[in-house]
Amino acid sequence: MLEVGHLVKRFGGLRAVDDVSFTLRERTITGLIGPNGAGKTTLFDTIAGVHRPTAGQIRFRGRPVAGLAPHRIFHRGLVRTFQIPRPFAEMTVLENAMLVPAHQAGERFWNNWVARPRVRAQERAHRERAHEVLEFVGLADKAGEAAKNLSGGQRKLLELARVLMAEPQLILLDEPGAGVNPTLLLTIIDKLRELHARGITFLVIEHNMDLVMNLCNPILVMAQGKLLLEGSPDEVRSDPRVLEAYLGGSAAEVSLAA
């Protein structure tokens, strides 16, 4: 589904992503781990179009996307979430979800006069779809609340709901477990598994080793901008390079095995 070839992203003299190559197979949940500063978020940003690559190729479903604007990549079905969700705080949860679908007739103000039936019909369809998605992620009872009133975990669920409104094929998830209480984290994991069963592919940045080892296969490990290893959870747990680079020697062995 996704092919990354010899990807480089340089900021001045810093090679934040340094000759990284990998392939994502369809219908997988792939983990992306590494210490802070390893280049994981820069890799996400480059794949999603936030940064133009310095060198290398990115192909999504066989078509080149390197250097395309983020909205064009988004509309092709490759979407991403952020570690810190930023919903439109004063808008309701439902309105946040309804904003996502592209090419809405009501975005052109004159259509609200000259094509009012079309605008109303489309808005009805988006409202129904948004209610379905909010029901799926467990936020149906929050639909009428302002997004600013949601907890950190609920904002993660709203972020997931918003990307689902785009009918994605591949979702780049940036630390879905960060700042989430254990109960909501279990909910998020269950929803990811259900979406995976429906055919959605995931690439997940995460520091929670329990989450990664139980949810993801394969796992990519980055260190100092380079791809250190790609393997199964068991291979990652036992590889001495990972133990040294990620958490540091014997301490890492205990943490990764936990």
Sequence and secondary structure as in RCSB ss.txt:
>XXXX:A:sequence
MLEVGHLVKRFGGLRAVDDVSFTLRERTITGLIGPNGAGKTTLFDTIAGVHRPTAGQIRFRGRPVAGLAPHRIFH
RGLVRTFQIPRPFAEMTVLENAMLVPAHQAGERFWNNWVARPRVRAQERAHRERAHEVLEFVGLADKAGEAAKNL
SGGQRKLLELARVLMAEPQLILLDEPGAGVNPTLLLTIIDKLRELHARGITFLVIEHNMDLVMNLCNPILVMAQG
KLLLEGSPDEVRSDPRVLEAYLGGSAAEVSLAA
>XXXX:A:secstr
 EEEEEEEEEETTEEEEEEEEEEE TT EEEEE  TTSSHHHHHHHHHTSS  SEEEEEETTEE TT  HHHHHH
TTEEE  SS    TTSBHHHHHHT SSS GGGSTTHHHHTHHHHHHHHHHHHHHHHHHHHHHT GGGTTSBGGGS
 HHHHHHHHHHHHHTT  SEEEEE TTTT  HHHHHHHHHHHHHHHHTT EEEEE   HHHHHHH BSEEEEETT
EEEEEE HHHHHH HHHIIIII THHHHHHHH 
